[in-house]
Amino acid sequence: MKFIRLTSIDGEVIVVNVDNIGHFYPSKVDTIISGTKYKEFTNITVTTHNNSGFRVTETVDEIMKLINN
């Protein structure tokens, strides 16, 4: 079992078990969440989470590096 530490777009730390990652993909559209506008973030879903997953500040490439290290 391997865990990686990610940062949600609101600055909170998220620790994810890499075995439970379903998929992740970049989002480059303007998104407004709770009144704050975000331009770029990565969506990451885990198989044990029953909503739309998490929005994190790390890029797809950064997440791949964390998984592979």
Biopython code that builds the backbone (N, CA, C, O; Angstrom):
import numpy as np
from Bio.PDB.StructureBuilder import StructureBuilder

atoms = [
    (1, "MET", "N", (0.848, -1.164, 0.000)),
    (1, "MET", "CA", (0.000, 0.000, 0.000)),
    (1, "MET", "C", (0.900, 1.235, 0.000)),
    (1, "MET", "O", (1.837, 1.333, 0.793)),
    (2, "LYS", "N", (0.604, 2.172, -0.897)),
    (2, "LYS", "CA", (1.399, 3.391, -1.006)),
    (2, "LYS", "C", (0.462, 4.600, -0.960)),
    (2, "LYS", "O", (-0.598, 4.605, -1.586)),
    (3, "PHE", "N", (0.869, 5.614, -0.215)),
    (3, "PHE", "CA", (0.085, 6.830, -0.095)),
    (3, "PHE", "C", (0.845, 7.999, -0.692)),
    (3, "PHE", "O", (2.073, 8.056, -0.623)),
    (4, "ILE", "N", (0.104, 8.935, -1.281)),
    (4, "ILE", "CA", (0.692, 10.189, -1.747)),
    (4, "ILE", "C", (-0.075, 11.334, -1.112)),
    (4, "ILE", "O", (-1.260, 11.215, -0.803)),
    (5, "ARG", "N", (0.615, 12.429, -0.924)),
    (5, "ARG", "CA", (0.038, 13.622, -0.304)),
    (5, "ARG", "C", (-0.223, 14.647, -1.409)),
    (5, "ARG", "O", (0.687, 15.013, -2.153)),
    (6, "LEU", "N", (-1.473, 15.105, -1.508)),
    (6, "LEU", "CA", (-1.880, 16.095, -2.499)),
    (6, "LEU", "C", (-2.472, 17.296, -1.787)),
    (6, "LEU", "O", (-2.778, 17.231, -0.597)),
    (7, "THR", "N", (-2.635, 18.402, -2.522)),
    (7, "THR", "CA", (-3.182, 19.627, -1.959)),
    (7, "THR", "C", (-4.472, 19.968, -2.680)),
    (7, "THR", "O", (-4.477, 20.136, -3.900)),
    (8, "SER", "N", (-5.567, 20.071, -1.939)),
    (8, "SER", "CA", (-6.834, 20.453, -2.549)),
    (8, "SER", "C", (-6.766, 21.917, -2.964)),
    (8, "SER", "O", (-5.912, 22.664, -2.488)),
    (9, "ILE", "N", (-7.662, 22.322, -3.847)),
    (9, "ILE", "CA", (-7.609, 23.704, -4.341)),
    (9, "ILE", "C", (-7.895, 24.724, -3.256)),
    (9, "ILE", "O", (-7.601, 25.907, -3.428)),
    (10, "ASP", "N", (-8.468, 24.285, -2.135)),
    (10, "ASP", "CA", (-8.676, 25.222, -1.023)),
    (10, "ASP", "C", (-7.546, 25.165, -0.001)),
    (10, "ASP", "O", (-7.644, 25.766, 1.069)),
    (11, "GLY", "N", (-6.451, 24.428, -0.336)),
    (11, "GLY", "CA", (-5.265, 24.418, 0.508)),
    (11, "GLY", "C", (-5.178, 23.286, 1.516)),
    (11, "GLY", "O", (-4.171, 23.171, 2.214)),
    (12, "GLU", "N", (-6.185, 22.458, 1.613)),
    (12, "GLU", "CA", (-6.170, 21.344, 2.557)),
    (12, "GLU", "C", (-5.336, 20.185, 2.012)),
    (12, "GLU", "O", (-5.251, 19.994, 0.799)),
    (13, "VAL", "N", (-4.731, 19.425, 2.895)),
    (13, "VAL", "CA", (-3.942, 18.257, 2.514)),
    (13, "VAL", "C", (-4.873, 17.055, 2.344)),
    (13, "VAL", "O", (-5.753, 16.813, 3.169)),
    (14, "ILE", "N", (-4.661, 16.307, 1.257)),
    (14, "ILE", "CA", (-5.401, 15.074, 0.999)),
    (14, "ILE", "C", (-4.370, 13.967, 0.866)),
    (14, "ILE", "O", (-3.420, 14.093, 0.094)),
    (15, "VAL", "N", (-4.548, 12.891, 1.606)),
    (15, "VAL", "CA", (-3.658, 11.733, 1.503)),
    (15, "VAL", "C", (-4.444, 10.641, 0.791)),
    (15, "VAL", "O", (-5.524, 10.246, 1.231)),
    (16, "VAL", "N", (-3.878, 10.154, -0.329)),
    (16, "VAL", "CA", (-4.585, 9.209, -1.188)),
    (16, "VAL", "C", (-3.793, 7.911, -1.297)),
    (16, "VAL", "O", (-2.580, 7.927, -1.504)),
    (17, "ASN", "N", (-4.483, 6.800, -1.156)),
    (17, "ASN", "CA", (-3.896, 5.491, -1.406)),
    (17, "ASN", "C", (-3.871, 5.302, -2.922)),
    (17, "ASN", "O", (-4.927, 5.301, -3.554)),
    (18, "VAL", "N", (-2.692, 5.143, -3.516)),
    (18, "VAL", "CA", (-2.593, 5.087, -4.985)),
    (18, "VAL", "C", (-3.311, 3.867, -5.556)),
    (18, "VAL", "O", (-3.705, 3.876, -6.722)),
    (19, "ASP", "N", (-3.485, 2.823, -4.757)),
    (19, "ASP", "CA", (-4.215, 1.639, -5.239)),
    (19, "ASP", "C", (-5.695, 1.927, -5.455)),
    (19, "ASP", "O", (-6.375, 1.180, -6.158)),
    (20, "ASN", "N", (-6.203, 3.007, -4.855)),
    (20, "ASN", "CA", (-7.622, 3.330, -4.965)),
    (20, "ASN", "C", (-7.926, 4.446, -5.962)),
    (20, "ASN", "O", (-9.076, 4.868, -6.080)),
    (21, "ILE", "N", (-6.909, 4.930, -6.683)),
    (21, "ILE", "CA", (-7.152, 5.982, -7.667)),
    (21, "ILE", "C", (-7.887, 5.381, -8.856)),
    (21, "ILE", "O", (-7.435, 4.402, -9.451)),
    (22, "GLY", "N", (-9.015, 5.974, -9.193)),
    (22, "GLY", "CA", (-9.772, 5.533, -10.366)),
    (22, "GLY", "C", (-9.228, 6.180, -11.619)),
    (22, "GLY", "O", (-8.905, 5.500, -12.593)),
    (23, "HIS", "N", (-9.128, 7.498, -11.592)),
    (23, "HIS", "CA", (-8.554, 8.249, -12.710)),
    (23, "HIS", "C", (-8.286, 9.675, -12.261)),
    (23, "HIS", "O", (-8.781, 10.119, -11.225)),
    (24, "PHE", "N", (-7.489, 10.390, -13.061)),
    (24, "PHE", "CA", (-7.267, 11.810, -12.823)),
    (24, "PHE", "C", (-7.025, 12.483, -14.154)),
    (24, "PHE", "O", (-6.477, 11.887, -15.081)),
    (25, "TYR", "N", (-7.445, 13.748, -14.236)),
    (25, "TYR", "CA", (-7.364, 14.469, -15.502)),
    (25, "TYR", "C", (-7.325, 15.965, -15.232)),
    (25, "TYR", "O", (-7.873, 16.439, -14.236)),
    (26, "PRO", "N", (-6.668, 16.713, -16.133)),
    (26, "PRO", "CA", (-6.572, 18.164, -15.938)),
    (26, "PRO", "C", (-7.879, 18.867, -16.294)),
    (26, "PRO", "O", (-8.638, 18.396, -17.141)),
    (27, "SER", "N", (-8.127, 19.975, -15.651)),
    (27, "SER", "CA", (-9.262, 20.825, -15.967)),
    (27, "SER", "C", (-8.736, 22.235, -16.187)),
    (27, "SER", "O", (-8.177, 22.837, -15.270)),
    (28, "LYS", "N", (-8.905, 22.759, -17.375)),
    (28, "LYS", "CA", (-8.380, 24.086, -17.685)),
    (28, "LYS", "C", (-9.504, 25.080, -17.967)),
    (28, "LYS", "O", (-9.288, 26.099, -18.623)),
    (29, "VAL", "N", (-10.672, 24.787, -17.482)),
    (29, "VAL", "CA", (-11.795, 25.693, -17.656)),
    (29, "VAL", "C", (-11.960, 26.525, -16.398)),
    (29, "VAL", "O", (-11.601, 26.088, -15.304)),
    (30, "ASP", "N", (-12.495, 27.711, -16.551)),
    (30, "ASP", "CA", (-12.777, 28.541, -15.383)),
    (30, "ASP", "C", (-13.909, 27.887, -14.589)),
    (30, "ASP", "O", (-14.981, 27.613, -15.128)),
    (31, "THR", "N", (-13.661, 27.644, -13.330)),
    (31, "THR", "CA", (-14.633, 27.007, -12.466)),
    (31, "THR", "C", (-14.804, 27.853, -11.222)),
    (31, "THR", "O", (-13.822, 28.294, -10.624)),
    (32, "ILE", "N", (-16.044, 28.082, -10.830)),
    (32, "ILE", "CA", (-16.322, 28.837, -9.615)),
    (32, "ILE", "C", (-16.822, 27.862, -8.561)),
    (32, "ILE", "O", (-17.830, 27.182, -8.754)),
    (33, "ILE", "N", (-16.106, 27.804, -7.444)),
    (33, "ILE", "CA", (-16.467, 26.926, -6.343)),
    (33, "ILE", "C", (-16.561, 27.779, -5.095)),
    (33, "ILE", "O", (-15.580, 28.393, -4.674)),
    (34, "SER", "N", (-17.726, 27.814, -4.515)),
    (34, "SER", "CA", (-17.974, 28.604, -3.299)),
    (34, "SER", "C", (-17.528, 30.055, -3.463)),
    (34, "SER", "O", (-16.950, 30.636, -2.544)),
    (35, "GLY", "N", (-17.794, 30.638, -4.626)),
    (35, "GLY", "CA", (-17.497, 32.037, -4.866)),
    (35, "GLY", "C", (-16.076, 32.342, -5.295)),
    (35, "GLY", "O", (-15.760, 33.496, -5.585)),
    (36, "THR", "N", (-15.206, 31.333, -5.343)),
    (36, "THR", "CA", (-13.818, 31.533, -5.763)),
    (36, "THR", "C", (-13.624, 30.958, -7.157)),
    (36, "THR", "O", (-14.073, 29.849, -7.450)),
    (37, "LYS", "N", (-12.945, 31.728, -8.024)),
    (37, "LYS", "CA", (-12.729, 31.289, -9.399)),
    (37, "LYS", "C", (-11.379, 30.600, -9.526)),
    (37, "LYS", "O", (-10.357, 31.137, -9.098)),
    (38, "TYR", "N", (-11.377, 29.409, -10.114)),
    (38, "TYR", "CA", (-10.165, 28.631, -10.329)),
    (38, "TYR", "C", (-9.967, 28.426, -11.823)),
    (38, "TYR", "O", (-10.916, 28.087, -12.530)),
    (39, "LYS", "N", (-8.745, 28.626, -12.315)),
    (39, "LYS", "CA", (-8.460, 28.453, -13.733)),
    (39, "LYS", "C", (-7.973, 27.051, -14.070)),
    (39, "LYS", "O", (-8.451, 26.453, -15.034)),
    (40, "GLU", "N", (-7.040, 26.519, -13.304)),
    (40, "GLU", "CA", (-6.495, 25.194, -13.587)),
    (40, "GLU", "C", (-6.407, 24.370, -12.322)),
    (40, "GLU", "O", (-6.016, 24.871, -11.268)),
    (41, "PHE", "N", (-6.768, 23.112, -12.428)),
    (41, "PHE", "CA", (-6.610, 22.162, -11.343)),
    (41, "PHE", "C", (-6.722, 20.772, -11.942)),
    (41, "PHE", "O", (-7.034, 20.625, -13.124)),
    (42, "THR", "N", (-6.470, 19.757, -11.136)),
    (42, "THR", "CA", (-6.586, 18.381, -11.590)),
    (42, "THR", "C", (-7.697, 17.713, -10.806)),
    (42, "THR", "O", (-7.748, 17.808, -9.579)),
    (43, "ASN", "N", (-8.582, 17.043, -11.512)),
    (43, "ASN", "CA", (-9.625, 16.242, -10.882)),
    (43, "ASN", "C", (-9.051, 14.860, -10.634)),
    (43, "ASN", "O", (-8.456, 14.263, -11.531)),
    (44, "ILE", "N", (-9.226, 14.347, -9.423)),
    (44, "ILE", "CA", (-8.756, 12.999, -9.108)),
    (44, "ILE", "C", (-9.883, 12.266, -8.392)),
    (44, "ILE", "O", (-10.475, 12.793, -7.450)),
    (45, "THR", "N", (-10.174, 11.060, -8.838)),
    (45, "THR", "CA", (-11.215, 10.272, -8.192)),
    (45, "THR", "C", (-10.594, 9.015, -7.611)),
    (45, "THR", "O", (-9.620, 8.476, -8.138)),
    (46, "VAL", "N", (-11.171, 8.570, -6.533)),
    (46, "VAL", "CA", (-10.741, 7.325, -5.923)),
    (46, "VAL", "C", (-11.938, 6.385, -5.860)),
    (46, "VAL", "O", (-13.081, 6.824, -5.728)),
    (47, "THR", "N", (-11.666, 5.114, -5.953)),
    (47, "THR", "CA", (-12.746, 4.128, -6.036)),
    (47, "THR", "C", (-13.541, 4.007, -4.745)),
    (47, "THR", "O", (-14.635, 3.443, -4.748)),
    (48, "THR", "N", (-13.012, 4.526, -3.642)),
    (48, "THR", "CA", (-13.695, 4.430, -2.358)),
    (48, "THR", "C", (-14.470, 5.699, -2.006)),
    (48, "THR", "O", (-15.005, 5.803, -0.903)),
    (49, "HIS", "N", (-14.538, 6.653, -2.911)),
    (49, "HIS", "CA", (-15.178, 7.946, -2.653)),
    (49, "HIS", "C", (-16.438, 8.021, -3.496)),
    (49, "HIS", "O", (-16.367, 7.791, -4.704)),
    (50, "ASN", "N", (-17.569, 8.329, -2.923)),
    (50, "ASN", "CA", (-18.826, 8.228, -3.659)),
    (50, "ASN", "C", (-19.330, 9.534, -4.272)),
    (50, "ASN", "O", (-20.469, 9.587, -4.737)),
    (51, "ASN", "N", (-18.512, 10.587, -4.283)),
    (51, "ASN", "CA", (-18.946, 11.773, -5.012)),
    (51, "ASN", "C", (-17.959, 12.022, -6.146)),
    (51, "ASN", "O", (-17.287, 11.089, -6.586)),
    (52, "SER", "N", (-17.858, 13.226, -6.618)),
    (52, "SER", "CA", (-17.053, 13.484, -7.813)),
    (52, "SER", "C", (-15.548, 13.483, -7.566)),
    (52, "SER", "O", (-14.791, 13.794, -8.485)),
    (53, "GLY", "N", (-15.096, 13.155, -6.395)),
    (53, "GLY", "CA", (-13.668, 13.086, -6.119)),
    (53, "GLY", "C", (-13.130, 14.392, -5.581)),
    (53, "GLY", "O", (-13.823, 15.128, -4.878)),
    (54, "PHE", "N", (-11.867, 14.673, -5.927)),
    (54, "PHE", "CA", (-11.183, 15.832, -5.378)),
    (54, "PHE", "C", (-10.636, 16.708, -6.489)),
    (54, "PHE", "O", (-10.360, 16.232, -7.590)),
    (55, "ARG", "N", (-10.484, 17.977, -6.199)),
    (55, "ARG", "CA", (-9.819, 18.918, -7.105)),
    (55, "ARG", "C", (-8.527, 19.336, -6.419)),
    (55, "ARG", "O", (-8.545, 19.889, -5.320)),
    (56, "VAL", "N", (-7.397, 19.064, -7.083)),
    (56, "VAL", "CA", (-6.097, 19.295, -6.456)),
    (56, "VAL", "C", (-5.253, 20.240, -7.296)),
    (56, "VAL", "O", (-5.499, 20.421, -8.488)),
    (57, "THR", "N", (-4.253, 20.841, -6.654)),
    (57, "THR", "CA", (-3.396, 21.821, -7.327)),
    (57, "THR", "C", (-2.285, 21.172, -8.137)),
    (57, "THR", "O", (-1.752, 21.793, -9.056)),
    (58, "GLU", "N", (-1.924, 19.929, -7.813)),
    (58, "GLU", "CA", (-0.859, 19.244, -8.545)),
    (58, "GLU", "C", (-1.312, 18.927, -9.974)),
    (58, "GLU", "O", (-2.485, 18.649, -10.224)),
    (59, "THR", "N", (-0.361, 18.976, -10.896)),
    (59, "THR", "CA", (-0.657, 18.645, -12.290)),
    (59, "THR", "C", (-0.657, 17.122, -12.464)),
    (59, "THR", "O", (-0.232, 16.380, -11.580)),
    (60, "VAL", "N", (-1.142, 16.683, -13.617)),
    (60, "VAL", "CA", (-1.122, 15.252, -13.931)),
    (60, "VAL", "C", (0.311, 14.718, -13.872)),
    (60, "VAL", "O", (0.553, 13.652, -13.305)),
    (61, "ASP", "N", (1.258, 15.453, -14.456)),
    (61, "ASP", "CA", (2.661, 15.023, -14.439)),
    (61, "ASP", "C", (3.207, 14.922, -13.017)),
    (61, "ASP", "O", (3.940, 13.984, -12.705)),
    (62, "GLU", "N", (2.861, 15.874, -12.153)),
    (62, "GLU", "CA", (3.326, 15.837, -10.771)),
    (62, "GLU", "C", (2.737, 14.624, -10.036)),
    (62, "GLU", "O", (3.430, 13.983, -9.245)),
    (63, "ILE", "N", (1.484, 14.316, -10.291)),
    (63, "ILE", "CA", (0.851, 13.161, -9.655)),
    (63, "ILE", "C", (1.516, 11.877, -10.141)),
    (63, "ILE", "O", (1.760, 10.969, -9.346)),
    (64, "MET", "N", (1.810, 11.793, -11.430)),
    (64, "MET", "CA", (2.490, 10.610, -11.976)),
    (64, "MET", "C", (3.848, 10.412, -11.308)),
    (64, "MET", "O", (4.215, 9.287, -10.971)),
    (65, "LYS", "N", (4.595, 11.500, -11.115)),
    (65, "LYS", "CA", (5.894, 11.413, -10.452)),
    (65, "LYS", "C", (5.751, 10.920, -9.009)),
    (65, "LYS", "O", (6.532, 10.085, -8.552)),
    (66, "LEU", "N", (4.754, 11.439, -8.304)),
    (66, "LEU", "CA", (4.518, 10.992, -6.928)),
    (66, "LEU", "C", (4.172, 9.502, -6.875)),
    (66, "LEU", "O", (4.627, 8.788, -5.982)),
    (67, "ILE", "N", (3.382, 9.045, -7.816)),
    (67, "ILE", "CA", (3.002, 7.625, -7.851)),
    (67, "ILE", "C", (4.217, 6.754, -8.167)),
    (67, "ILE", "O", (4.395, 5.695, -7.564)),
    (68, "ASN", "N", (5.039, 7.186, -9.094)),
    (68, "ASN", "CA", (6.171, 6.383, -9.544)),
    (68, "ASN", "C", (7.370, 6.411, -8.624)),
    (68, "ASN", "O", (8.249, 5.559, -8.749)),
    (69, "ASN", "N", (7.441, 7.366, -7.697)),
    (69, "ASN", "CA", (8.591, 7.428, -6.773)),
    (69, "ASN", "C", (8.415, 6.501, -5.605)),
    (69, "ASN", "O", (9.285, 6.429, -4.737)),
]
sb = StructureBuilder()
sb.init_structure("model")
sb.init_model(0)
sb.init_chain("A")
sb.init_seg("    ")
for serial, (resi, resn, name, xyz) in enumerate(atoms, 1):
    if name == "N":
        sb.init_residue(resn, " ", resi, " ")
    sb.init_atom(name, np.array(xyz, "f"), 0.0, 1.0, " ", f" {name:<3s}", serial, name[0])
structure = sb.get_structure()
